[in-house]
Amino acid sequence: MTSTAPDTELIEGCRAGNRKAQERLYRDYYRSMAALCLRYTRNEADAVEALNNGFLKVFRNIARYNAAQGSLYTWIRTIVLHSCLDYIKSRQRGEAPGELEDAAEAHIPAEAISRLQAAELLALVRRLQPATAAVFNLYVLDGCTHKEIAGLLGISEGTSKWHLNAARKQLQQFIQQENMHYHE
C-alpha cells in the first residue's frame, strides 16, 4: 500500500519543516493514535505523553519514510506503538515475572470471550498490569507472535508467554469475580 497524493504533499511539507503541514498531519492522525496509546498505557496522562513522544519521533524521522514500504498510517502507527511500548518499559524496568505456569490452566473458553462485548473485554484488560496488558494486546488484538512481541518489548519469548498466560488467568478471575452476564 502506498501513500495517496494528498499524503505525498503532506509528507513533503513536513519534510520541509512546514508547521501547517505538521499540524495537519497531527490533526489527521491524532484520534486513531490517541486511542492506540490509551489502549496500551491505560491512563490518559500516560497516553498523552506517549502520543506526544511518538509524534516527535514521527516529525524527526519523516525524511526516512518510504511510501514503497507501506502506508503513512502504518508507518506512523508503528512509531507511536513503539513509543507506547518504550513508555511502558521505562515504567516497568526491574519487574521480573515468575516461572512460566502451565498455559492449559489459564485457558479462557473461547465462547466466554466471544460473548463479552468488546468494551467489557477492554475494561477488563485495563485492570491488568501494564506489561501484561501490553503482551495481551499485542498477541490477541494485534495478532503479533511471541517472537515479535519479544522484539518489540525487549523481553524473551518465554516472558511474553508468561505475560499472556498471566493475562488469561487474571481475565478469567475478573470474569468470575464480577459474575459477568454474557451477551448471547
Backbone as a chain_set.jsonl record, in Angstrom:
{"seq": "MTSTAPDTELIEGCRAGNRKAQERLYRDYYRSMAALCLRYTRNEADAVEALNNGFLKVFRNIARYNAAQGSLYTWIRTIVLHSCLDYIKSRQRGEAPGELEDAAEAHIPAEAISRLQAAELLALVRRLQPATAAVFNLYVLDGCTHKEIAGLLGISEGTSKWHLNAARKQLQQFIQQENMHYHE", "coords": {"N": [[0.844, -1.173, 0.0], [0.605, 2.184, -0.856], [1.274, 5.703, -0.373], [-1.281, 8.203, -0.722], [-1.935, 10.898, -3.079], [-2.576, 13.347, -1.628], [-1.368, 12.651, 0.828], [1.29, 12.501, 0.021], [1.879, 15.177, -0.587], [1.533, 16.241, 1.96], [3.521, 14.877, 3.393], [5.817, 15.835, 2.1], [5.61, 18.536, 2.792], [5.94, 18.336, 5.584], [8.529, 17.308, 5.656], [9.884, 19.522, 4.743], [9.698, 21.115, 6.892], [7.433, 22.588, 7.285], [5.182, 24.141, 9.265], [2.356, 24.205, 9.207], [1.768, 21.937, 7.706], [2.746, 19.982, 9.42], [1.02, 20.346, 11.586], [-1.388, 19.635, 10.374], [-0.9, 16.942, 9.73], [-0.654, 15.903, 12.308], [-3.24, 16.48, 13.283], [-4.795, 14.953, 11.485], [-4.102, 12.325, 12.154], [-4.262, 12.127, 14.857], [-6.537, 11.237, 16.462], [-6.853, 8.399, 16.017], [-4.328, 7.51, 16.775], [-4.19, 8.396, 19.407], [-6.143, 6.794, 20.587], [-4.91, 4.318, 20.291], [-2.651, 4.679, 21.955], [-3.917, 5.058, 24.438], [-5.086, 2.583, 24.788], [-2.854, 0.998, 25.296], [-1.381, 2.285, 27.389], [-3.265, 2.772, 29.323], [-4.059, 4.949, 30.803], [-4.985, 8.333, 30.734], [-3.152, 10.529, 31.005], [-0.639, 9.274, 30.732], [-1.009, 8.231, 28.195], [-1.169, 10.554, 26.628], [1.417, 11.55, 26.984], [2.973, 9.469, 25.83], [1.91, 9.565, 23.251], [2.629, 12.175, 22.399], [5.438, 11.925, 22.486], [5.682, 9.989, 20.527], [4.759, 11.36, 18.199], [6.71, 13.349, 18.063], [8.904, 11.776, 17.35], [7.968, 10.924, 14.877], [7.978, 13.347, 13.402], [10.703, 13.977, 13.533], [11.784, 11.919, 12.069], [10.588, 11.882, 9.58], [11.792, 12.21, 7.11], [12.818, 9.741, 6.578], [10.706, 8.182, 5.887], [9.297, 5.899, 3.617], [7.275, 5.478, 1.013], [7.019, 3.236, -0.57], [7.373, 1.145, 1.113], [5.179, 0.944, 2.699], [2.007, 2.226, 3.955], [1.441, 5.646, 5.0], [-0.08, 5.832, 7.317], [0.401, 3.292, 8.524], [3.144, 3.47, 8.977], [3.297, 5.67, 10.767], [1.704, 4.621, 12.843], [3.282, 2.462, 13.665], [5.54, 3.774, 14.716], [4.345, 5.269, 16.798], [3.252, 3.188, 18.316], [5.627, 1.901, 19.132], [6.6, 3.969, 20.697], [4.711, 3.967, 22.769], [5.205, 1.412, 23.832], [7.875, 1.712, 24.614], [7.504, 3.617, 26.58], [5.971, 2.182, 28.444], [7.824, 0.149, 29.064], [9.832, 1.691, 30.272], [8.583, 2.424, 32.597], [8.246, 0.035, 33.808], [10.656, -1.169, 34.345], [12.824, -3.512, 35.813], [10.864, -5.169, 36.719], [10.286, -8.493, 37.076], [8.963, -11.393, 35.786], [7.576, -14.38, 37.295], [8.099, -17.943, 37.173], [7.13, -19.627, 34.178], [3.852, -20.664, 34.011], [1.646, -23.483, 33.701], [0.105, -23.298, 30.677], [-2.308, -24.415, 29.98], [-3.876, -24.38, 32.248], [-4.657, -21.782, 32.36], [-6.475, -21.294, 30.429], [-9.022, -19.551, 28.842], [-12.277, -20.154, 28.076], [-13.173, -20.034, 24.669], [-15.761, -19.4, 23.94], [-16.63, -17.909, 26.106], [-15.103, -15.575, 25.964], [-15.924, -14.678, 23.439], [-18.531, -14.002, 23.948], [-18.373, -11.804, 25.496], [-18.795, -8.332, 25.354], [-16.944, -6.093, 23.317], [-16.199, -3.718, 24.616], [-16.447, -4.438, 27.301], [-14.458, -6.391, 27.532], [-12.161, -4.86, 26.952], [-12.258, -3.133, 29.135], [-11.712, -4.918, 31.188], [-9.128, -5.71, 30.453], [-7.763, -3.357, 30.901], [-7.435, -3.454, 33.607], [-5.344, -5.123, 34.068], [-1.82, -5.592, 34.851], [0.459, -3.202, 33.44], [2.578, -4.252, 31.706], [1.702, -6.851, 31.277], [-0.792, -6.381, 30.12], [0.076, -5.129, 27.781], [1.37, -7.226, 26.403], [-0.831, -8.964, 26.087], [-2.547, -7.337, 24.494], [-0.922, -7.0, 22.192], [-0.652, -9.671, 21.339], [-3.302, -10.803, 21.205], [-5.079, -8.767, 20.212], [-3.606, -7.401, 18.234], [-2.426, -9.428, 16.843], [0.247, -10.296, 16.934], [3.163, -12.418, 17.014], [4.791, -14.4, 19.591], [7.504, -14.126, 19.263], [7.68, -11.709, 17.818], [6.564, -9.982, 19.718], [8.438, -10.229, 21.751], [10.629, -8.984, 20.525], [9.599, -6.372, 20.173], [9.077, -5.523, 22.813], [11.434, -5.993, 24.095], [11.908, -8.308, 25.576], [12.139, -11.798, 26.548], [10.939, -14.601, 24.569], [9.787, -16.481, 26.229], [9.102, -14.926, 28.446], [7.18, -13.349, 27.28], [5.239, -15.298, 26.761], [4.681, -15.98, 29.394], [3.52, -13.595, 30.362], [1.23, -13.52, 28.727], [-0.07, -15.827, 29.563], [-0.483, -15.124, 32.253], [-2.195, -12.96, 31.852], [-4.447, -14.228, 30.747], [-5.229, -15.876, 32.9], [-5.779, -13.922, 34.874], [-7.796, -12.455, 33.616], [-9.756, -14.405, 33.427], [-10.261, -14.755, 36.166], [-11.23, -12.18, 36.773], [-13.581, -12.206, 35.283], [-15.006, -14.247, 36.567], [-15.13, -13.191, 39.198], [-16.641, -10.883, 38.889], [-18.902, -11.958, 37.997], [-19.946, -11.776, 35.41], [-22.488, -11.044, 33.078], [-23.034, -12.744, 30.263], [-23.42, -11.801, 26.888], [-25.719, -13.007, 24.702]], "CA": [[0.0, 0.0, 0.0], [1.41, 3.388, -0.938], [0.595, 6.923, 0.047], [-2.104, 8.9, -1.701], [-1.371, 12.191, -3.477], [-2.586, 14.305, -0.516], [-0.349, 12.247, 1.796], [2.588, 12.86, -0.54], [2.036, 16.619, -0.361], [1.657, 16.417, 3.404], [4.846, 14.373, 3.76], [6.809, 16.798, 1.595], [5.509, 19.723, 3.64], [6.558, 18.017, 6.877], [9.973, 17.191, 5.426], [10.4, 20.886, 4.572], [9.555, 21.818, 8.163], [6.246, 23.436, 7.224], [4.415, 23.993, 10.509], [0.951, 23.886, 8.893], [1.731, 20.536, 7.282], [2.916, 19.178, 10.633], [-0.232, 20.437, 12.346], [-2.408, 18.853, 9.665], [-0.569, 15.531, 9.925], [-1.026, 15.598, 13.692], [-4.708, 16.521, 13.361], [-5.344, 13.839, 10.705], [-3.808, 11.022, 12.746], [-4.333, 12.235, 16.313], [-7.592, 10.45, 17.111], [-6.57, 6.957, 15.991], [-3.105, 7.25, 17.541], [-4.521, 8.598, 20.825], [-6.85, 5.58, 21.015], [-3.883, 3.283, 20.4], [-1.866, 4.952, 23.169], [-4.754, 4.831, 25.61], [-5.263, 1.135, 24.937], [-1.646, 0.403, 25.856], [-0.927, 2.893, 28.643], [-4.397, 2.617, 30.223], [-4.423, 6.162, 31.525], [-4.966, 9.449, 29.789], [-1.916, 11.317, 31.103], [0.427, 8.478, 30.131], [-1.296, 8.137, 26.759], [-0.792, 11.836, 26.018], [2.88, 11.617, 26.964], [3.455, 8.527, 24.815], [1.478, 10.086, 21.951], [3.482, 13.31, 22.048], [6.762, 11.386, 22.177], [5.567, 9.321, 19.233], [4.7, 12.339, 17.113], [8.034, 13.97, 17.947], [9.713, 10.839, 16.567], [7.455, 10.976, 13.502], [8.47, 14.561, 12.745], [12.166, 13.895, 13.417], [12.171, 10.862, 11.133], [9.732, 11.894, 8.387], [12.645, 12.078, 5.921], [13.078, 8.311, 6.367], [9.501, 7.484, 5.435], [9.361, 5.415, 2.24], [5.926, 5.035, 0.648], [7.085, 1.906, -1.182], [7.41, 0.142, 2.178], [3.905, 0.884, 3.406], [1.225, 3.463, 4.026], [1.82, 6.622, 6.018], [-0.77, 5.434, 8.541], [1.111, 2.162, 9.119], [4.436, 3.976, 9.442], [3.039, 6.472, 11.972], [1.21, 3.712, 13.88], [4.421, 1.698, 14.167], [6.347, 4.664, 15.559], [3.584, 5.592, 18.009], [3.19, 1.956, 19.103], [6.931, 1.748, 19.781], [6.659, 4.997, 21.734], [3.912, 3.445, 23.892], [5.903, 0.28, 24.433], [9.04, 2.275, 25.304], [6.988, 4.276, 27.783], [5.601, 1.11, 29.377], [9.06, -0.483, 29.525], [10.541, 2.592, 31.18], [7.859, 2.421, 33.876], [8.213, -1.317, 34.361], [12.014, -1.718, 34.477], [13.062, -4.21, 37.066], [9.796, -6.126, 37.0], [10.616, -9.79, 36.5], [7.907, -12.369, 36.026], [7.961, -15.661, 37.866], [8.225, -19.007, 36.192], [6.002, -19.86, 33.289], [2.922, -21.653, 34.534], [1.014, -24.293, 32.675], [-0.837, -22.486, 29.905], [-3.615, -25.07, 29.933], [-4.646, -23.956, 33.417], [-5.107, -20.4, 32.2], [-7.322, -21.193, 29.245], [-10.357, -18.968, 28.97], [-13.053, -20.72, 26.977], [-13.389, -19.1, 23.564], [-17.145, -18.927, 23.935], [-16.769, -16.876, 27.14], [-14.536, -14.341, 25.407], [-16.731, -14.202, 22.317], [-19.783, -13.449, 24.461], [-18.115, -10.493, 26.089], [-18.775, -7.192, 24.451], [-15.582, -5.571, 23.184], [-15.965, -2.705, 25.653], [-16.261, -5.136, 28.57], [-13.142, -7.023, 27.493], [-11.149, -3.811, 27.072], [-12.285, -2.655, 30.519], [-11.003, -5.915, 31.986], [-7.709, -5.65, 30.085], [-7.204, -2.162, 31.561], [-7.156, -3.785, 35.007], [-4.112, -5.908, 34.118], [-0.565, -4.846, 34.968], [0.77, -2.653, 32.115], [3.369, -5.141, 30.851], [0.833, -7.982, 30.941], [-1.783, -5.862, 29.172], [0.75, -4.873, 26.506], [1.541, -8.522, 25.729], [-2.168, -9.429, 25.693], [-2.993, -6.522, 23.361], [-0.121, -7.313, 21.005], [-0.912, -11.043, 20.9], [-4.709, -11.068, 20.9], [-5.722, -7.729, 19.412], [-2.801, -7.023, 17.075], [-2.023, -10.631, 16.125], [1.699, -10.493, 16.918], [3.67, -13.675, 17.564], [5.614, -14.186, 20.783], [8.808, -13.644, 18.79], [7.517, -10.283, 17.509], [6.349, -9.287, 20.989], [9.737, -10.199, 22.429], [11.421, -7.94, 19.884], [9.01, -5.057, 20.436], [9.146, -5.157, 24.227], [12.762, -6.245, 24.641], [11.805, -9.393, 26.552], [12.291, -13.1, 25.903], [9.677, -15.222, 24.15], [9.232, -17.117, 27.422], [8.474, -13.88, 29.251], [5.956, -12.991, 26.558], [4.279, -16.371, 27.03], [4.294, -15.863, 30.796], [2.574, -12.482, 30.489], [-0.036, -13.908, 28.103], [-0.669, -16.785, 30.489], [-0.953, -14.352, 33.408], [-3.359, -12.178, 31.407], [-5.591, -15.137, 30.619], [-5.669, -16.261, 34.246], [-6.37, -12.769, 35.55], [-9.067, -12.14, 32.959], [-10.706, -15.428, 33.854], [-10.635, -14.413, 37.541], [-12.07, -10.982, 36.721], [-14.894, -12.613, 34.773], [-15.674, -14.992, 37.63], [-15.378, -12.298, 40.334], [-17.7, -9.929, 38.584], [-20.072, -12.722, 37.595], [-20.431, -11.025, 34.255], [-23.567, -11.618, 32.282], [-22.608, -12.824, 28.877], [-24.423, -11.416, 25.891], [-25.946, -14.133, 23.786]], "C": [[0.888, 1.235, 0.0], [0.589, 4.587, -0.538], [-0.226, 7.504, -1.081], [-1.444, 10.229, -2.029], [-1.43, 13.211, -2.341], [-1.556, 13.956, 0.565], [1.035, 12.651, 1.313], [2.869, 14.339, -0.321], [2.255, 16.911, 1.122], [3.05, 15.997, 3.879], [5.922, 15.362, 3.327], [6.79, 18.081, 2.419], [6.167, 19.507, 4.993], [8.071, 17.911, 6.745], [10.625, 18.559, 5.299], [10.288, 21.7, 5.864], [8.369, 22.762, 8.209], [5.351, 23.144, 8.429], [2.955, 23.611, 10.236], [0.809, 22.43, 8.455], [1.865, 19.618, 8.498], [1.639, 19.183, 11.472], [-1.329, 19.605, 11.692], [-2.16, 17.352, 9.838], [-0.99, 15.093, 11.328], [-2.543, 15.506, 13.817], [-5.33, 15.315, 12.646], [-5.189, 12.488, 11.41], [-3.964, 10.989, 14.264], [-5.316, 11.248, 16.938], [-7.257, 8.956, 17.144], [-5.319, 6.622, 16.802], [-3.343, 7.446, 19.044], [-5.238, 7.367, 21.371], [-5.867, 4.428, 21.201], [-3.087, 3.461, 21.694], [-2.67, 4.673, 24.43], [-4.957, 3.34, 25.859], [-4.044, 0.508, 25.608], [-1.249, 0.982, 27.205], [-1.989, 2.837, 29.728], [-4.67, 3.829, 31.093], [-4.13, 7.356, 30.633], [-3.665, 10.243, 29.821], [-0.746, 10.576, 30.46], [0.238, 8.369, 28.622], [-0.873, 9.409, 26.041], [0.725, 11.948, 25.925], [3.457, 10.699, 25.888], [3.108, 9.015, 23.409], [2.373, 11.238, 21.504], [4.899, 12.867, 21.712], [6.757, 10.713, 20.811], [5.549, 10.305, 18.076], [6.007, 13.111, 16.971], [8.954, 13.093, 17.109], [9.27, 10.831, 15.105], [8.052, 12.176, 12.782], [9.985, 14.547, 12.577], [12.601, 12.927, 12.321], [11.378, 10.855, 9.835], [10.549, 11.751, 7.105], [12.922, 10.61, 5.595], [11.861, 7.547, 5.857], [9.633, 7.138, 3.958], [8.0, 4.812, 1.895], [5.921, 3.637, 0.04], [7.059, 0.798, -0.127], [6.117, 0.062, 2.976], [3.238, 2.239, 3.475], [1.753, 4.376, 5.126], [1.182, 6.248, 7.355], [-0.008, 4.322, 9.256], [2.446, 2.608, 9.7], [4.262, 4.766, 10.744], [2.602, 5.566, 13.121], [2.359, 2.913, 14.494], [5.271, 2.545, 15.106], [5.626, 4.963, 16.871], [3.46, 4.354, 18.903], [4.506, 1.733, 19.836], [7.107, 2.775, 20.9], [5.882, 4.545, 22.973], [4.656, 2.325, 24.611], [7.152, 0.741, 25.175], [8.614, 2.917, 26.62], [6.649, 3.23, 28.852], [6.854, 0.448, 29.944], [9.788, 0.398, 30.528], [9.882, 2.617, 32.556], [7.919, 1.059, 34.564], [9.599, -1.921, 34.56], [12.178, -2.372, 35.836], [11.987, -5.211, 37.416], [10.14, -7.434, 36.309], [9.499, -10.773, 36.805], [8.457, -13.639, 36.654], [8.071, -16.711, 36.774], [6.945, -19.161, 35.387], [5.132, -20.966, 33.876], [2.289, -22.411, 33.379], [-0.069, -23.499, 31.967], [-2.229, -23.111, 29.877], [-4.489, -24.645, 31.108], [-5.271, -22.588, 33.221], [-6.061, -20.226, 31.029], [-8.673, -20.575, 29.594], [-11.158, -19.538, 27.809], [-13.362, -19.661, 25.922], [-14.803, -18.547, 23.573], [-17.374, -17.844, 24.995], [-16.248, -15.542, 26.631], [-15.442, -13.804, 24.312], [-18.048, -13.595, 22.784], [-19.592, -12.086, 25.125], [-18.22, -9.421, 25.013], [-17.346, -6.668, 24.434], [-15.262, -4.572, 24.292], [-15.719, -3.359, 27.011], [-14.877, -5.77, 28.638], [-12.047, -5.976, 27.663], [-11.108, -3.242, 28.488], [-11.551, -3.632, 31.435], [-9.505, -5.871, 31.71], [-7.041, -4.452, 30.762], [-6.852, -2.425, 33.024], [-5.872, -4.604, 35.159], [-2.911, -5.0, 34.372], [-0.168, -4.373, 33.568], [1.553, -3.591, 31.195], [2.531, -6.336, 30.387], [-0.219, -7.556, 29.927], [-1.155, -5.626, 27.806], [0.928, -6.171, 25.727], [0.186, -9.038, 25.242], [-2.658, -8.668, 24.465], [-2.238, -6.875, 22.086], [-0.466, -8.695, 20.454], [-2.349, -11.224, 20.402], [-5.301, -10.036, 19.939], [-4.951, -7.378, 18.148], [-2.266, -8.222, 16.302], [-0.527, -10.858, 16.027], [2.046, -11.879, 17.467], [4.48, -13.364, 18.819], [7.0, -13.677, 20.392], [8.746, -12.145, 18.487], [7.35, -9.463, 18.787], [7.67, -9.154, 21.737], [10.618, -9.096, 21.847], [10.912, -6.545, 20.189], [9.224, -4.598, 21.873], [10.527, -5.357, 24.845], [12.754, -7.285, 25.745], [12.027, -10.708, 25.814], [10.918, -13.623, 25.463], [8.999, -15.888, 25.344], [8.528, -16.113, 28.325], [7.177, -13.428, 28.603], [4.872, -14.028, 26.829], [3.787, -16.307, 28.474], [3.256, -14.763, 30.974], [1.221, -12.833, 29.864], [-0.788, -14.878, 29.007], [-1.246, -16.06, 31.709], [-2.193, -13.542, 33.04], [-4.592, -13.059, 31.326], [-6.134, -15.543, 31.987], [-6.375, -15.103, 34.944], [-7.708, -12.401, 34.931], [-10.142, -13.141, 33.358], [-11.177, -15.152, 35.285], [-11.554, -13.198, 37.571], [-13.487, -11.341, 36.286], [-15.675, -13.33, 35.87], [-16.035, -14.091, 38.808], [-16.563, -11.383, 40.076], [-18.979, -10.612, 38.14], [-20.76, -12.047, 36.416], [-21.549, -11.782, 33.55], [-23.131, -11.586, 30.83], [-23.765, -12.474, 27.963], [-24.538, -12.535, 24.865], [-25.895, -13.718, 22.353]], "O": [[1.832, 1.315, 0.786], [-0.629, 4.505, -0.382], [0.093, 7.32, -2.255], [-0.508, 10.647, -1.348], [-0.433, 13.89, -2.095], [-0.943, 14.848, 1.151], [1.864, 13.096, 2.107], [3.97, 14.714, 0.084], [3.086, 17.747, 1.477], [3.674, 16.695, 4.678], [6.827, 15.686, 4.096], [7.844, 18.647, 2.71], [6.869, 20.384, 5.495], [8.809, 18.368, 7.617], [11.776, 18.744, 5.695], [10.736, 22.845, 5.918], [8.302, 23.638, 9.071], [4.834, 22.038, 8.582], [2.385, 22.788, 10.952], [-0.171, 21.769, 8.801], [1.179, 18.6, 8.592], [1.229, 18.149, 12.001], [-2.109, 18.946, 12.381], [-3.095, 16.585, 10.065], [-1.605, 14.041, 11.503], [-3.065, 14.554, 14.397], [-6.287, 14.725, 13.148], [-6.043, 11.612, 11.276], [-3.814, 9.935, 14.882], [-4.954, 10.505, 17.85], [-7.368, 8.322, 18.193], [-5.256, 5.574, 17.444], [-2.757, 6.734, 19.86], [-4.971, 6.943, 22.496], [-5.978, 3.656, 22.154], [-2.877, 2.501, 22.436], [-2.143, 4.108, 25.389], [-4.996, 2.893, 27.005], [-4.188, -0.417, 26.407], [-0.82, 0.237, 28.086], [-1.666, 2.852, 30.916], [-5.45, 3.736, 32.041], [-3.154, 7.375, 29.883], [-3.131, 10.594, 28.769], [0.046, 11.173, 29.731], [1.207, 8.409, 27.863], [-0.282, 9.347, 24.962], [1.257, 12.388, 24.906], [4.33, 11.108, 25.122], [3.914, 8.892, 22.487], [2.823, 11.27, 20.359], [5.5, 13.372, 20.764], [7.705, 10.847, 20.037], [6.247, 10.108, 17.081], [6.374, 13.491, 15.86], [9.696, 13.59, 16.262], [10.101, 10.742, 14.201], [8.573, 12.041, 11.675], [10.499, 15.054, 11.58], [13.661, 13.098, 11.718], [11.486, 9.905, 9.06], [10.047, 11.223, 6.113], [13.23, 10.279, 4.45], [11.978, 6.394, 5.442], [10.031, 7.974, 3.147], [7.623, 3.765, 2.421], [4.918, 2.929, 0.127], [6.756, -0.353, -0.441], [5.977, -0.803, 3.841], [3.818, 3.261, 3.108], [2.423, 3.931, 6.058], [1.825, 6.336, 8.401], [0.206, 4.4, 10.465], [2.834, 2.176, 10.785], [4.997, 4.55, 11.708], [3.073, 5.723, 14.247], [2.399, 2.712, 15.708], [5.675, 2.08, 16.172], [6.236, 4.916, 17.939], [3.553, 4.467, 20.126], [4.508, 1.412, 21.025], [7.7, 2.472, 21.935], [6.348, 4.722, 24.098], [4.727, 2.298, 25.839], [7.461, 0.221, 26.248], [9.286, 2.773, 27.641], [7.005, 3.387, 30.02], [6.948, 0.212, 31.148], [10.305, -0.098, 31.53], [10.558, 2.811, 33.566], [7.67, 0.952, 35.764], [9.7, -3.095, 34.917], [11.734, -1.854, 36.861], [12.174, -6.025, 38.321], [10.271, -7.476, 35.085], [9.133, -10.96, 37.965], [9.649, -13.933, 36.557], [8.127, -16.386, 35.588], [5.844, -18.867, 35.852], [5.612, -22.055, 34.193], [2.398, -22.008, 32.221], [-1.046, -23.078, 32.586], [-3.224, -22.396, 29.76], [-5.71, -24.561, 30.975], [-6.288, -22.266, 33.835], [-6.412, -19.098, 30.683], [-9.365, -21.017, 30.511], [-10.741, -19.41, 26.658], [-13.759, -18.541, 26.244], [-15.027, -17.379, 23.256], [-18.212, -16.962, 24.81], [-16.873, -14.502, 26.84], [-15.704, -12.603, 24.259], [-18.623, -12.759, 22.087], [-20.542, -11.32, 25.287], [-17.769, -9.617, 23.885], [-16.624, -6.787, 25.424], [-14.161, -4.59, 24.842], [-14.883, -2.892, 27.785], [-14.203, -5.7, 29.665], [-11.109, -6.179, 28.434], [-10.034, -2.904, 28.986], [-10.848, -3.214, 32.355], [-8.701, -5.983, 32.635], [-5.876, -4.532, 31.153], [-6.055, -1.694, 33.611], [-5.369, -4.759, 36.272], [-2.974, -3.793, 34.138], [-0.433, -5.078, 32.594], [1.219, -3.711, 30.016], [2.642, -6.774, 29.242], [-0.505, -8.29, 28.98], [-1.784, -5.892, 26.782], [0.666, -6.215, 24.524], [0.072, -9.499, 24.106], [-3.131, -9.275, 23.505], [-2.842, -7.031, 21.025], [-0.561, -8.873, 19.239], [-2.574, -11.738, 19.307], [-5.953, -10.401, 18.961], [-5.549, -7.09, 17.111], [-1.709, -8.055, 15.217], [-0.073, -11.551, 15.116], [1.311, -12.437, 18.282], [4.816, -12.209, 19.08], [7.597, -12.883, 21.117], [9.652, -11.398, 18.855], [7.926, -8.383, 18.92], [7.981, -8.098, 22.287], [11.275, -8.363, 22.586], [11.702, -5.634, 20.435], [9.516, -3.429, 22.123], [10.769, -4.945, 25.979], [13.489, -7.173, 26.726], [12.095, -10.726, 24.585], [9.88, -13.15, 25.926], [7.773, -15.863, 25.456], [7.483, -16.413, 28.901], [6.192, -13.156, 29.29], [3.722, -13.677, 27.096], [2.612, -16.551, 28.744], [2.242, -14.957, 31.644], [0.177, -12.481, 30.415], [-1.999, -14.758, 29.189], [-2.361, -16.35, 32.141], [-3.134, -13.45, 33.829], [-5.665, -12.674, 31.79], [-7.345, -15.554, 32.205], [-7.44, -15.282, 35.534], [-8.653, -12.07, 35.647], [-11.292, -12.773, 33.598], [-12.362, -15.299, 35.584], [-12.542, -13.181, 38.305], [-14.466, -10.847, 36.845], [-16.857, -13.058, 36.079], [-17.128, -14.209, 39.361], [-17.384, -11.147, 40.962], [-20.005, -9.965, 37.929], [-21.964, -11.788, 36.423], [-21.53, -13.009, 33.452], [-22.895, -10.524, 30.256], [-24.921, -12.804, 28.227], [-23.553, -12.94, 24.248], [-26.066, -14.55, 21.462]]}, "num_chains": 1, "name": "protein.A"}
